[in-house]
Amino acid sequence: MIKLAVAAQDWQALWEETIAESSYNKRRADLSETDWINFFIDSCWKNEKNHFNSILNFDALLSDEDFLVEFDKLKRFVNRDSTVIDIGAGIGRLAIPIARIADKVTVLEPSKTNLMFLQENAKRTGVNNLVYAESLWSDFAIHEKYDLVFSVWSPAIRDPSSLLKMHQASKGYCALVTSAAPYGNTDFLDHVYPLIRNEPYNPIYSYIHIMSALNKHGIYPNVETWNAHAEITHENMDKALNYWKAFLVYYSDVTEEMEEKLRQYYQSRMNPDGTYNYSSNGVACMIWWHV
């Protein structure tokens, strides 16, 4: 008889190794996470130059297939007696609809501007059962447990400790929406970052890291996947430049030389009318588990 000895992988250690080798770990040291988030979000809204975009149209949302995929998967964990926390709530795209069917929703959002728009949206729609927390998830003190702890496309959940904190904060369900295959800012990850930084972009995790780290702690999650599509359009050169420059500030100041490289990159790809657009196709997933 031949016996094969298979060494068990320590997936949490592998995830921590991936973090150490990731582009995220090369971020600048002179800018705090909160300061960068506020800078980035403010840059995005300034680039929009249209306060109307901060107003959520819930009638339109409820007919939007991309929104319904996420909302329908989350609302099954919620009833009229549920307490919920939304980690990285943005301007309330999911928090406010969830609040309409829950008892109380805590919205965690480190951006002052996003939080202001979230409060405006809640007031405009008559939702008064939100608890606001201007905080990073890593700094948030857990004083109670929630029936649902969820995070959708938020960078807040990006290492084992932030993931397990979700579990610790829950007395019911946890849910996390992220990528199961490359999807989203592929223009930046595949082209802009390598062009400016002269190195490939190394992600901080894959969904396999999340699944495996949970398994290591005796948590056996479910995963549901669906095809996802994003169409990004910038109206002109300046908007394209400003959008990605805000991302690059996470790593260093953007020099004139870097900006010229970006300008040449976009000029080679712009449409005849001066717009710039790209498509991103991939696979999204929801990882969820019962505590």
N, C-alpha and C positions, 0 to 999 in steps of 0.2 A: 504494500500500500504506500502510495506517495502522498505525503502531507504537504500542503502549501501553506506557508506562514505568510499571512497578509497583515501588514502593519496598519493599524487604524489611523486614518488621517485626523489630525487635530485641525478641523476646519476653522475654528475661531482663530487659532494661531496663523493659519494661512490667510485669513481675512486681514488680520493685523499686519502681516507681511505685505499684502497687497496695498494697504493704506500707506505703509512706509515708502513704497516704491511708486506711489501714485503722483499724478500731477498736482492733486489737491495738497499734498504734503510739501509742495514747493511754493506755497503761497507766501506772500510777503509777511514779514514779522512786525512791521511798524503800523499795521492797520488791524484793529480788532475785528472779529467776525460781525459784531453788531454795527460798527461803523461802516464796514464794507456793504452790508445788506442795505443799510439806509442810503448809502451813496448810489448803489446799483438801482434800487427801486426808484429813487428820486430821478435818476438819469433816464430811466425807462419812461416815467410819466412825463418828464420834460420833453422827451423825444416825441411822445404822443401829441402834446400840445392841445389836448382835447379832453376836458373834464368829463364829457359825456361818456367816454369809454370806461370811466370808473363807476357808472351807474349800471347796476345789474338789471337786465330785462328778463324777469323770471318766466314770462310767457314764452319768450324766445328760447330760453334755456330748456324748458320742458318739452320743446319740440326738436331739440338738438340731440342727434344720436350719440355723439361723443360724450356729452354731459350725462345722458340717461344711462349709458353703460356703467359709469361710475356711481351715479346716484342710486340706481336700482339695486346695485350690489351692496351698497352701504345701508340703505333704508330697511333692509330685511333684518338688521340687527337692532333696530330701534322701535320703541313703542312710546305711548304717551307718558310712561313713568320713567323713561330712560334718562340717565345723565351721560353726557358725551363730552369728549375733548377732541378738538380739531387742531393738530400740530402743523403749524404753517398755514393758517386759514386764509391768507391773502385778503381779498376784499369781500369774502363771504360767499363765493360761488357755490360751495357745498354746505357751509356752516348754516347759512340762513334757511335753505330748504329743509335741512335736517332739523333745525330748531322748530320748524312748523309742526313736526310730528314727535318731538321729544319734550321732556320736562325742562331740561336745562342743558345748554351747550357752552362749554368754556372754549374760547377762541384764543389760541396762542399764536401771536404774530409779532416778530421783532421789529418790523418796519413801522415807523411812526405814520408814514403817509398811507400805507395800506390799512393800518388800523383806523385811521381817520375816515377813509372811504368805507370801510366795513361798518363803522358806526352810523355813517350817513345812510348806507343801504338798509341797515336794520331799522332805523327810524322811519325811513320812507316806506318800508313794507310792513310796518307795524309789529315787528318782531321785538319782544322785550324780555326774552328769557336767555339772553347771551351774557356771559361773564367774560370780560376782556382782560387779557394778560399780555402786556408788552414785554416779551421775554424770549430768549432762546430756549429751546427744549433742554439743552444741557444745563441751563441755570434755573429752570423751573422747579420749584419745590412741590412735591406731591403731598398734599394734605388730606386728600380723599381718593377713593377709588371710583372709577367710572364704568358704566355698563358697556360703553364703546370707546375705545381709544383708536383714533385713525389718523393717517397722514397720507396725503395724495400729492405725488410729484414734488415733495419737499426735500431739500437737501439736509433737513434736520436729522433724518435717520440715515446715517452713513457709517456707523461703526457698531461693534457689538454692544457697547454700553448704552448707546442711544436706543438700540433695538430692544434690549432687555428691560430698559426703563419703561417702554410701552407696556410690556407684560406686567411689570410691577404696579403700574398705575391702573390696571384693569381688574374688574371683578366679573367681567362678562366676556367681551370679544375685543380682539385687536385686528386691525385691517391696515394694510399698507399697499398703495398703488405705486408701481415703479416700472422700469423697462425689463422685459424678458429677453429682448434682442435690441440691438442698436436702434434708437428712435429719439427724435427730438432735435437737439442742437447739433446735428451732424455736420453742418457747414462749419461751425466753429471747431468742433472736435477733430474733424478729418482734414480741414484745410487751414482755417485761420490760426489756430493754436500752433500747429507745426510750422507754418510760415513765419510767424513772429518769434516763436520760442526756439526754433531750430531743433526740435525734438518731437517725437510722437506724443500724443496725448494718452496718458495711462489712467484708466478709470479707477475709482476708489473701491468699487465692488461690482459684482454681478448678482443677480437674484439667487444664484446658487450659493453664494456666501451667506445670504440671509437664511435660506432654507436650512443649510447645514449647521449654521451657528445655533439656530433654534433647536435643531435635533440634538445637538451636543448637550443642551440643557433640559432635555426630556420634553420638549415642546414639538408637537408633530403637526405642522400647519398644512392647510389646503392651499392650492394655487390654481387660479383660473386665468387663462390667457385669451387675448383677442387681438385681431389685427388693428393697428393704429396708423393714422395718417395725419401729417401736419403739413400745411402749406403756409410758408412764411413769405411775406412781401414787404419790402421797404420801398417807400415812395420815391426816394432819391438817394444820391450818393451820401449826403450828410447824415441821413437817418440810418443808413447801413453802417457807416463809420461809427457814429455815436453809440449805436447799440452794442457792437462788439468791443469797442474801446472800454465800455463799462465792465465787460467781462474780464478784459485783460488787466484792468487795474487791480484785480485780485492777486495778480502775480508780481506786478511792478508798475511803475509809472510808464505811460505810453509816450515814447520819444517821437520826435519829428520823423526820424528814420522809420520807425514802426508804422507811423501813420501813412507815410508815403507807400510802404509795402501794401498796406491795406487798400489804399486808394487805387493802386495799380491792379490789385487782385479784383476789386469790384468793377473797375473799368473794363476789364477783359470779359466780364460776365453779365454786364447790365443789358437790359432789353433796349430796343431802339428808342422807346419813350422815356428812358432814364430811370425806370424802375428796376428793382432787383428782387428776384424771387427764387425760391428753391423748395423742393418737396422732400419730405422725410417719411419713409415707410418702414414700419417695424412691428414689433409685438409688445404690447403692454401686458401687465399682469397684476392681479390682486392676490396678495399673500394674506391669508387670514387664519385665525385660530381662536379656539375657545379656551379661556383660562381655567 
